[in-house]
Amino acid sequence: MRSGTKLPIQRPSDTLYEDRTKPRYLTRMTPMTNLSYREIRDVASRHLILSALFFLPKGKKIALERRLRGRQENAKLQEADWALVSWGKSGRTWFRVMLSRFYQLHYGLETDYMLEFDNFHALNPAAPKVLFSHNNYIRDHYNHGDDLAQYRGKKLVLLVRDPRDVAVSQYFQWSYRMRPRKKALNAYPAHGSEVAIYDFVRNPDCGIPRIVAAFNAWARSLPELAADVLVVRYEDLRRDPAEVLRQVVSFTGVDPDPAHIEAAKDYAAYENMKKREAANEGMRGSGQRVKPGDESNPDSFKVRRGKVGGYRDYFTPEEVAVVDGLVEGKLDPVFGYNEA
């Protein structure tokens, strides 16, 4: 939302900030309150510690940073009202924009920032604190692999996507958007290396085999989490985003206004997000708008294709058969991705 605009509040009873001496609109909060102070503090703390230990070998610094990030993520998990876990490139940013827009309307928040753990809660204490996690660094804190045991006792939304589409999308993320430090931190091929997409998706450290192993660990955790977990498939989100959004907010304790659900769905529609990213007008996240790595390259956009089953477009029929074989018979059928 642009600075200076006014947001009509459709349900004033939902907000704690209504000024009854003025028309039912909210004035813009101080810009810094749009950010999560917790996020700012955590980043600053990591940088201070890692800078002080500059002399450590690269491998030890990477391990230390992963543990620091995991410890900070776990601390936020303890405070969170609910958590959303997904593998990278599974549609989380898209869903997060939609969820953020819903919360902005539901809680009467005038901000162009995405939900960032507790920043909406700072604007209105009725808004939840939400942890968004790839279950990546927190694994190093608990040191027990990919399972989801640490989320016991929390409402957990598990967002999954076909591992084949995930791996292809991650290839473009690695190629055009990922910073060199993040590549080293997460065991991706080294920055500047030449890797073909077919080789990337078969890589056991970052490709389909790695994703399948994590999904299988998640599947084994589902019975233990029982009624506290809601599994959401990206493919269902693409087919009926309004219904999936309604399911998620209802599951996490909100009785949604259907008008707010529809407005959030329309705001986060694929073409709308694509246009806003191209114009550098999207929601801000962690202080920056969602924007392309290279405006002249469509493959560098955060919102790229989002096509269900689009992985087939990048391989020969023989290669597709090999890629399918990395999933079929190897991935737990609970997620429904064993049929190509």
KEGUZA-337469 format. One line per 10 residues: their letters; for each residue x, y, z of N, C-alpha, C. Coordinates in steps of 0.02 Angstrom, whole numbers. Example, Ala and Ser with C-alpha at 12.3 -4.5 7.8 and 13.67 -1.06 7.14 Angstrom:
<rs>
AS) 660:-284:390:615:-225:390:660:-165:390 ~ 642:-112:354:684:-53:357:645:2:394
</rs>
This chain:
<rs>
MRSGTKLPIQ) 42:-59:0:0:0:0:44:62:0 ~ 28:112:-41:70:171:-47:62:217:12 ~ 115:254:28:114:301:83:63:355:70 ~ 26:372:120:-23:426:115:-92:402:99 ~ -100:337:81:-166:313:66:-203:296:130 ~ -269:291:126:-310:273:183:-342:206:172 ~ -347:167:223:-376:101:219:-443:100:254 ~ -498:90:219:-563:85:252:-567:22:293 ~ -591:28:354:-598:-29:398:-668:-56:394 ~ -675:-117:369:-741:-145:358:-771:-172:422
RPSDTLYEDR) -727:-191:470:-752:-219:533:-715:-184:590 ~ -738:-123:611:-702:-86:663:-693:-124:727 ~ -737:-170:743:-731:-207:805:-669:-251:807 ~ -639:-264:748:-581:-306:745:-517:-270:767 ~ -517:-205:769:-456:-167:783:-459:-133:850 ~ -402:-125:881:-397:-91:944:-379:-18:935 ~ -373:5:871:-346:71:858:-396:118:827 ~ -458:106:832:-508:150:802:-511:216:840 ~ -507:272:804:-516:338:833:-588:359:819 ~ -630:358:871:-701:370:860:-717:444:850
TKPRYLTRMT) -667:488:855:-679:559:842:-668:575:769 ~ -644:527:730:-630:537:659:-666:485:618 ~ -668:494:551:-696:441:509:-659:376:521 ~ -690:321:505:-662:256:522:-606:237:473 ~ -551:271:480:-490:257:442:-432:257:492 ~ -380:223:474:-321:223:517:-268:268:486 ~ -233:305:528:-176:343:504:-115:300:503 ~ -66:317:462:-6:277:455:35:279:518 ~ 59:219:539:101:214:598:172:237:581 ~ 211:251:631:281:267:621:314:212:580
PMTNLSYREI) 352:228:526:378:176:481:415:120:516 ~ 455:136:568:494:83:600:450:30:633 ~ 390:47:651:346:-2:682:321:-53:632 ~ 334:-42:566:315:-91:516:365:-149:515 ~ 422:-140:546:473:-191:547:469:-232:611 ~ 498:-291:608:503:-333:668:568:-315:704 ~ 562:-285:762:622:-269:801:661:-333:818 ~ 625:-387:826:658:-451:842:703:-472:784 ~ 678:-464:722:719:-481:664:781:-437:660 ~ 772:-372:672:829:-326:669:881:-344:722
RDVASRHLIL) 858:-359:782:904:-377:836:941:-441:821 ~ 905:-491:794:937:-555:780:992:-547:727 ~ 977:-509:674:1027:-499:621:1088:-464:649 ~ 1076:-410:687:1132:-373:716:1174:-416:762 ~ 1142:-457:803:1177:-501:849:1221:-551:812 ~ 1195:-581:759:1234:-629:720:1295:-596:689 ~ 1285:-536:661:1340:-502:628:1395:-484:678 ~ 1375:-463:737:1425:-446:788:1467:-507:808 ~ 1432:-562:821:1467:-623:842:1513:-649:787 ~ 1488:-652:726:1528:-679:671:1586:-633:653
SALFFLPKGK) 1575:-567:659:1630:-520:646:1685:-528:698 ~ 1666:-539:761:1716:-547:814:1756:-611:805 ~ 1727:-660:770:1760:-725:761:1783:-733:688 ~ 1803:-678:658:1823:-678:588:1880:-726:573 ~ 1919:-743:624:1979:-784:614:1963:-858:607 ~ 1902:-879:620:1884:-949:615:1888:-974:543 ~ 1905:-1036:531:1903:-1064:464:1832:-1060:436 ~ 1827:-1058:370:1762:-1049:337:1711:-1101:359 ~ 1731:-1164:361:1685:-1217:380:1657:-1207:450 ~ 1699:-1187:497:1676:-1176:565:1631:-1115:570
KIALERRLRG) 1645:-1063:531:1602:-1004:531:1533:-1020:504 ~ 1531:-1062:452:1466:-1082:424:1426:-1122:475 ~ 1459:-1169:508:1425:-1209:560:1401:-1165:617 ~ 1442:-1117:637:1422:-1071:691:1363:-1029:672 ~ 1364:-1002:610:1308:-960:589:1244:-1000:586 ~ 1248:-1061:562:1188:-1102:559:1161:-1115:630 ~ 1205:-1128:678:1182:-1139:746:1152:-1075:777 ~ 1183:-1018:762:1156:-955:787:1086:-942:759 ~ 1080:-952:694:1014:-942:662:963:-991:691 ~ 984:-1053:702:939:-1102:730:917:-1085:800
RQENAKLQEA) 963:-1061:841:946:-1041:909:897:-983:910 ~ 908:-934:866:863:-877:862:794:-898:836 ~ 794:-942:788:730:-966:761:691:-1004:814 ~ 726:-1045:853:693:-1082:906:663:-1035:959 ~ 699:-981:975:673:-933:1024:608:-902:998 ~ 606:-887:933:544:-859:904:488:-911:904 ~ 507:-974:892:456:-1027:893:421:-1030:960 ~ 459:-1022:1015:429:-1025:1081:378:-969:1092 ~ 388:-912:1060:342:-855:1067:286:-855:1017 ~ 294:-892:962:247:-888:906:178:-916:926
DWALVSWGKS) 127:-887:896:59:-914:904:49:-973:858 ~ 81:-971:800:80:-1029:755:138:-1024:707 ~ 153:-1078:672:210:-1080:627:190:-1108:559 ~ 224:-1083:508:216:-1110:441:284:-1136:419 ~ 287:-1200:401:349:-1232:379:341:-1253:306 ~ 392:-1239:266:392:-1259:196:464:-1268:173 ~ 474:-1305:120:538:-1306:87:543:-1244:44 ~ 603:-1219:31:611:-1160:-10:581:-1168:-79 ~ 553:-1115:-106:522:-1114:-173:460:-1157:-177 ~ 421:-1156:-124:358:-1194:-122:297:-1148:-121
GRTWFRVMLS) 306:-1085:-138:250:-1038:-140:240:-999:-76 ~ 289:-1001:-31:280:-968:34:272:-892:27 ~ 313:-861:-15:308:-788:-22:239:-769:-49 ~ 216:-804:-99:149:-791:-126:96:-797:-71 ~ 98:-853:-34:48:-862:18:57:-810:73 ~ 118:-792:88:131:-743:141:103:-674:123 ~ 108:-655:59:78:-592:36:3:-595:45 ~ -27:-651:27:-100:-658:33:-121:-657:106 ~ -85:-693:149:-99:-694:220:-89:-624:251 ~ -36:-591:230:-22:-523:256:-79:-476:238
RFYQLHYGLE) -102:-481:176:-157:-436:156:-221:-451:196 ~ -233:-516:208:-291:-533:249:-285:-503:319 ~ -228:-512:350:-219:-485:418:-223:-409:419 ~ -197:-376:367:-202:-304:364:-275:-282:366 ~ -316:-316:329:-388:-299:327:-423:-320:391 ~ -408:-380:414:-443:-407:473:-427:-367:536 ~ -364:-347:543:-343:-311:604:-336:-236:595 ~ -354:-212:536:-353:-140:525:-283:-110:524 ~ -237:-141:489:-167:-119:488:-152:-84:422 ~ -126:-25:426:-106:10:365:-30:7:361
TDYMLEFDNF) -6:-41:324:66:-51:315:77:-85:249 ~ 133:-71:215:149:-105:153:202:-159:164 ~ 213:-176:227:260:-230:243:223:-296:250 ~ 258:-349:230:231:-416:241:236:-434:315 ~ 195:-482:334:199:-510:401:269:-538:412 ~ 302:-516:466:371:-534:481:376:-552:555 ~ 354:-611:572:352:-636:640:306:-594:684 ~ 331:-539:713:291:-502:762:277:-430:743 ~ 291:-410:680:281:-339:663:208:-319:662 ~ 163:-364:641:91:-348:643:66:-348:715
HALNPAAPKV) 94:-392:756:75:-393:827:94:-328:861 ~ 150:-297:840:170:-233:869:122:-177:850 ~ 90:-183:792:42:-133:771:-26:-143:804 ~ -43:-206:815:-107:-223:848:-96:-288:886 ~ -95:-286:952:-81:-346:992:-128:-404:980 ~ -185:-392:948:-230:-447:932:-203:-489:873 ~ -159:-461:833:-131:-498:777:-80:-549:802 ~ -76:-607:771:-32:-660:797:41:-649:779 ~ 84:-681:817:155:-688:799:160:-753:760 ~ 189:-749:701:191:-808:657:264:-821:637
LFSHNNYIRD) 287:-882:649:353:-902:628:349:-934:559 ~ 388:-907:511:395:-937:445:463:-972:443 ~ 463:-1036:430:526:-1074:435:531:-1123:377 ~ 592:-1135:354:605:-1190:307:630:-1251:345 ~ 625:-1250:411:650:-1305:453:722:-1321:435 ~ 759:-1268:423:828:-1276:399:877:-1265:456 ~ 885:-1203:478:934:-1189:530:912:-1217:598 ~ 847:-1219:610:823:-1245:674:842:-1319:682 ~ 853:-1354:627:877:-1424:630:944:-1428:665 ~ 987:-1378:651:1054:-1378:681:1051:-1363:755
HYNHGDDLAQ) 1000:-1325:776:992:-1311:848:973:-1375:885 ~ 927:-1413:857:903:-1474:890:946:-1535:873 ~ 979:-1532:816:1023:-1586:795:987:-1653:792 ~ 927:-1653:764:891:-1716:756:862:-1725:686 ~ 894:-1696:637:874:-1708:568:813:-1667:548 ~ 776:-1693:498:723:-1655:466:655:-1662:499 ~ 649:-1701:552:581:-1712:579:556:-1647:611 ~ 492:-1648:630:457:-1588:653:441:-1590:727 ~ 478:-1628:766:462:-1638:837:461:-1572:875 ~ 503:-1524:855:507:-1460:892:443:-1419:887
YRGKKLVLLV) 398:-1437:841:337:-1398:834:279:-1426:875 ~ 292:-1479:912:239:-1506:955:212:-1453:1002 ~ 145:-1450:1007:114:-1401:1051:98:-1335:1017 ~ 119:-1327:954:104:-1268:915:59:-1286:857 ~ 16:-1241:837:-20:-1250:774:31:-1244:718 ~ 33:-1293:674:82:-1295:621:47:-1303:553 ~ 63:-1258:508:40:-1263:438:100:-1287:398 ~ 93:-1344:365:147:-1374:326:130:-1364:252 ~ 168:-1321:218:157:-1305:148:205:-1347:106 ~ 178:-1389:62:219:-1433:20:204:-1420:-53
RDPRDVAVSQ) 252:-1439:-95:246:-1433:-168:282:-1491:-200 ~ 262:-1510:-259:294:-1564:-296:370:-1552:-296 ~ 410:-1599:-269:483:-1590:-266:515:-1576:-333 ~ 486:-1600:-387:515:-1588:-453:509:-1514:-473 ~ 451:-1485:-459:442:-1414:-473:483:-1372:-425 ~ 488:-1394:-363:529:-1359:-314:601:-1356:-337 ~ 629:-1412:-358:699:-1415:-377:714:-1370:-437 ~ 669:-1369:-486:678:-1326:-544:676:-1253:-523 ~ 628:-1235:-481:623:-1166:-458:684:-1147:-417 ~ 711:-1193:-378:771:-1178:-339:832:-1169:-384
YFQWSYRMRP) 832:-1203:-441:887:-1193:-488:890:-1120:-510 ~ 833:-1092:-527:831:-1022:-549:845:-974:-491 ~ 823:-992:-431:840:-952:-373:916:-952:-362 ~ 946:-1010:-366:1019:-1016:-358:1056:-979:-414 ~ 1030:-982:-474:1064:-953:-532:1061:-877:-532 ~ 1004:-848:-511:993:-776:-523:979:-734:-461 ~ 962:-765:-405:940:-724:-348:981:-737:-284 ~ 1005:-797:-276:1036:-816:-213:1104:-784:-204 ~ 1116:-756:-144:1180:-725:-130:1233:-778:-118 ~ 1296:-762:-135:1350:-812:-126:1354:-840:-56
RKKALNAYPA) 1343:-798:-6:1347:-822:64:1293:-874:79 ~ 1234:-863:53:1179:-911:64:1194:-977:29 ~ 1227:-974:-28:1244:-1036:-63:1292:-1078:-20 ~ 1341:-1045:10:1388:-1081:52:1355:-1105:116 ~ 1309:-1065:143:1277:-1080:207:1231:-1141:201 ~ 1206:-1154:140:1156:-1206:132:1177:-1261:83 ~ 1243:-1268:73:1271:-1325:35:1246:-1328:-37 ~ 1237:-1269:-68:1221:-1267:-139:1287:-1267:-178 ~ 1285:-1281:-243:1346:-1275:-283:1377:-1206:-275 ~ 1443:-1204:-277:1479:-1141:-263:1458:-1086:-310
HGSEVAIYDF) 1460:-1025:-285:1444:-967:-325:1492:-962:-385 ~ 1463:-950:-443:1503:-943:-504:1514:-1009:-541 ~ 1493:-1064:-511:1503:-1129:-545:1450:-1138:-599 ~ 1467:-1177:-649:1422:-1192:-704:1389:-1260:-692 ~ 1324:-1259:-681:1288:-1321:-668:1225:-1322:-712 ~ 1216:-1374:-751:1157:-1381:-792:1097:-1397:-748 ~ 1038:-1376:-771:978:-1385:-730:965:-1459:-717 ~ 980:-1502:-766:969:-1574:-757:1014:-1602:-703 ~ 1076:-1578:-701:1122:-1599:-648:1102:-1571:-580 ~ 1078:-1510:-580:1058:-1477:-517:1002:-1516:-483
VRNPDCGIPR) 950:-1532:-521:891:-1564:-489:907:-1635:-466 ~ 961:-1666:-491:979:-1733:-469:1033:-1731:-414 ~ 1055:-1672:-396:1107:-1664:-345:1081:-1689:-278 ~ 1115:-1737:-246:1090:-1764:-182:1092:-1714:-124 ~ 1130:-1659:-131:1136:-1610:-77:1084:-1555:-82 ~ 1059:-1540:-142:1012:-1484:-148:954:-1498:-196 ~ 956:-1554:-230:904:-1568:-280:848:-1612:-253 ~ 816:-1647:-298:757:-1686:-281:771:-1738:-226 ~ 827:-1775:-228:840:-1824:-174:840:-1792:-105 ~ 868:-1732:-99:869:-1698:-34:799:-1678:-13
IVAAFNAWAR) 760:-1653:-59:691:-1631:-43:648:-1691:-23 ~ 655:-1746:-60:616:-1806:-45:633:-1832:25 ~ 697:-1831:43:717:-1854:109:685:-1812:164 ~ 683:-1746:154:653:-1702:204:577:-1714:208 ~ 545:-1720:151:472:-1732:150:455:-1797:185 ~ 496:-1848:174:483:-1912:207:489:-1906:283 ~ 537:-1866:306:543:-1854:378:482:-1817:404 ~ 458:-1769:365:397:-1732:385:338:-1780:389 ~ 333:-1824:340:277:-1872:339:278:-1916:401 ~ 337:-1937:422:343:-1979:482:322:-1941:545
SLPELAADVL) 326:-1874:544:308:-1833:602:234:-1819:607 ~ 197:-1828:552:127:-1808:551:84:-1843:605 ~ 90:-1909:614:48:-1941:665:59:-1912:735 ~ 120:-1894:751:135:-1867:817:105:-1797:826 ~ 103:-1758:772:76:-1690:776:0:-1691:775 ~ -29:-1742:744:-101:-1754:744:-142:-1693:725 ~ -187:-1672:769:-234:-1618:753:-202:-1549:752 ~ -140:-1544:773:-106:-1479:774:-71:-1462:709 ~ -77:-1504:658:-45:-1490:594:-96:-1489:538 ~ -89:-1440:493:-130:-1435:433:-83:-1438:373
VVRYEDLRRD) -91:-1489:331:-49:-1496:271:-84:-1459:213 ~ -47:-1413:182:-72:-1374:126:-27:-1387:67 ~ -57:-1405:10:-19:-1417:-51:-21:-1355:-95 ~ 37:-1339:-122:43:-1283:-169:-7:-1290:-226 ~ -14:-1351:-251:-58:-1363:-307:-130:-1346:-290 ~ -152:-1360:-228:-219:-1341:-207:-225:-1266:-198 ~ -170:-1235:-176:-168:-1163:-168:-176:-1128:-236 ~ -145:-1156:-287:-152:-1128:-354:-224:-1137:-380 ~ -253:-1194:-365:-320:-1208:-391:-374:-1167:-356 ~ -369:-1157:-291:-421:-1121:-254:-389:-1083:-196
PAEVLRQVVS) -354:-1028:-210:-318:-992:-158:-362:-966:-102 ~ -422:-944:-118:-467:-917:-67:-485:-971:-16 ~ -500:-1031:-40:-519:-1085:5:-461:-1106:49 ~ -402:-1111:21:-344:-1130:62:-329:-1076:114 ~ -333:-1013:94:-323:-959:143:-374:-963:198 ~ -437:-976:181:-489:-983:232:-474:-1040:279 ~ -451:-1096:252:-434:-1153:294:-378:-1136:343 ~ -327:-1101:319:-269:-1086:360:-288:-1038:417 ~ -323:-983:401:-338:-935:453:-389:-963:503 ~ -434:-1006:479:-481:-1039:524:-444:-1088:570
FTGVDPDPAH) -399:-1127:541:-360:-1175:580:-319:-1140:634 ~ -295:-1080:619:-251:-1044:666:-290:-996:710 ~ -357:-1001:711:-395:-966:762:-431:-903:744 ~ -440:-889:679:-474:-828:657:-538:-847:620 ~ -593:-813:637:-656:-820:601:-656:-769:545 ~ -641:-789:483:-629:-739:431:-692:-710:400 ~ -687:-646:384:-739:-613:344:-728:-634:271 ~ -777:-663:238:-768:-685:168:-744:-629:122 ~ -765:-568:136:-744:-512:94:-669:-500:100 ~ -642:-510:160:-570:-502:170:-531:-558:136
IEAAKDYAAY) -559:-618:137:-528:-675:102:-523:-661:27 ~ -578:-638:-2:-579:-624:-74:-532:-567:-92 ~ -531:-515:-50:-487:-458:-63:-414:-479:-60 ~ -397:-521:-11:-328:-545:-5:-309:-589:-64 ~ -356:-631:-86:-343:-674:-144:-330:-632:-206 ~ -371:-581:-216:-363:-538:-275:-297:-499:-272 ~ -280:-475:-214:-218:-437:-206:-157:-479:-224 ~ -159:-543:-203:-102:-587:-214:-107:-629:-277 ~ -155:-613:-321:-161:-649:-384:-95:-647:-422 ~ -79:-701:-455:-13:-709:-487:4:-649:-532
ENMKKREAAN) -41:-630:-577:-27:-576:-623:-18:-509:-586 ~ -58:-499:-534:-51:-437:-495:18:-434:-461 ~ 39:-489:-431:105:-490:-399:161:-481:-450 ~ 153:-512:-508:204:-506:-560:211:-432:-581 ~ 154:-399:-591:156:-329:-612:187:-285:-558 ~ 169:-297:-495:196:-256:-441:271:-267:-433 ~ 293:-330:-442:365:-343:-437:402:-307:-493 ~ 375:-309:-554:407:-276:-611:411:-200:-600 ~ 360:-172:-567:358:-100:-555:389:-80:-488 ~ 417:-130:-452:447:-118:-386:396:-87:-338
EGMRGSGQRV) 335:-114:-340:281:-89:-299:251:-143:-254 ~ 285:-200:-248:257:-253:-207:264:-239:-133 ~ 236:-285:-93:244:-279:-21:317:-283:-2 ~ 334:-247:51:402:-249:76:411:-311:120 ~ 470:-340:116:486:-396:160:556:-386:186 ~ 565:-388:252:630:-377:283:662:-312:260 ~ 620:-261:251:645:-195:234:651:-181:160 ~ 641:-232:116:646:-221:44:585:-249:10 ~ 566:-218:-45:510:-243:-83:530:-308:-118 ~ 479:-350:-131:491:-410:-170:506:-387:-241
KPGDESNPDS) 567:-400:-265:588:-372:-329:634:-422:-365 ~ 641:-414:-432:682:-460:-470:756:-449:-458 ~ 796:-502:-469:868:-495:-466:895:-455:-525 ~ 864:-465:-583:882:-429:-645:818:-416:-682 ~ 799:-352:-687:734:-335:-717:729:-356:-790 ~ 785:-366:-824:784:-386:-894:779:-462:-903 ~ 782:-499:-849:782:-572:-852:721:-600:-816 ~ 671:-625:-851:611:-652:-818:626:-708:-769 ~ 680:-746:-780:696:-801:-735:724:-778:-668 ~ 739:-713:-662:766:-687:-599:712:-658:-554
FKVRRGKVGG) 650:-660:-576:595:-633:-536:579:-681:-479 ~ 560:-652:-422:537:-693:-367:472:-729:-387 ~ 427:-691:-419:366:-721:-447:382:-738:-519 ~ 396:-802:-532:423:-821:-598:370:-852:-642 ~ 354:-916:-630:303:-949:-670:247:-978:-626 ~ 267:-1017:-577:218:-1047:-532:176:-1101:-564 ~ 199:-1129:-620:161:-1178:-658:164:-1246:-624 ~ 106:-1276:-614:104:-1344:-586:127:-1394:-639 ~ 177:-1434:-622:204:-1482:-669:250:-1450:-721 ~ 270:-1388:-710:311:-1352:-759:380:-1380:-767
YRDYFTPEEV) 402:-1423:-722:469:-1451:-727:480:-1487:-792 ~ 427:-1516:-821:433:-1554:-883:457:-1510:-941 ~ 446:-1445:-937:464:-1400:-992:539:-1393:-1000 ~ 578:-1415:-951:651:-1403:-952:692:-1465:-969 ~ 657:-1522:-983:694:-1584:-993:669:-1621:-1054 ~ 712:-1664:-1081:691:-1709:-1135:646:-1763:-1105 ~ 608:-1799:-1146:567:-1854:-1120:607:-1905:-1080 ~ 668:-1919:-1103:710:-1967:-1067:731:-1939:-999 ~ 746:-1875:-997:765:-1843:-934:705:-1839:-886 ~ 645:-1825:-913:585:-1824:-871:575:-1891:-837
AVVDGLVEGK) 587:-1944:-874:579:-2011:-844:627:-2021:-786 ~ 688:-1998:-793:736:-2003:-738:715:-1960:-679 ~ 694:-1898:-693:672:-1852:-641:612:-1882:-603 ~ 564:-1909:-641:505:-1940:-609:526:-1998:-565 ~ 577:-2035:-586:600:-2092:-547:631:-2073:-480 ~ 650:-2009:-473:677:-1986:-409:622:-1975:-357 ~ 559:-1974:-381:502:-1962:-336:460:-2025:-329 ~ 441:-2054:-384:396:-2111:-383:427:-2171:-347 ~ 392:-2195:-298:416:-2252:-259:466:-2233:-206 ~ 485:-2170:-203:532:-2147:-153:501:-2097:-104
LDPVFGYNEA) 454:-2058:-127:421:-2008:-84:360:-2038:-51 ~ 352:-2024:14:293:-2048:50:229:-2026:13 ~ 182:-2072:2:122:-2055:-37:74:-2008:-2 ~ 85:-1992:61:38:-1951:98:29:-1883:65 ~ 80:-1859:28:75:-1793:-3:44:-1795:-73 ~ 38:-1854:-101:3:-1860:-165:44:-1844:-226 ~ 110:-1852:-224:152:-1833:-281:184:-1892:-315 ~ 161:-1952:-303:193:-2011:-332:171:-2025:-403 ~ 115:-1994:-424:93:-2001:-493:120:-1942:-533 ~ 158:-1956:-585:188:-1903:-626:135:-1865:-665
</rs>
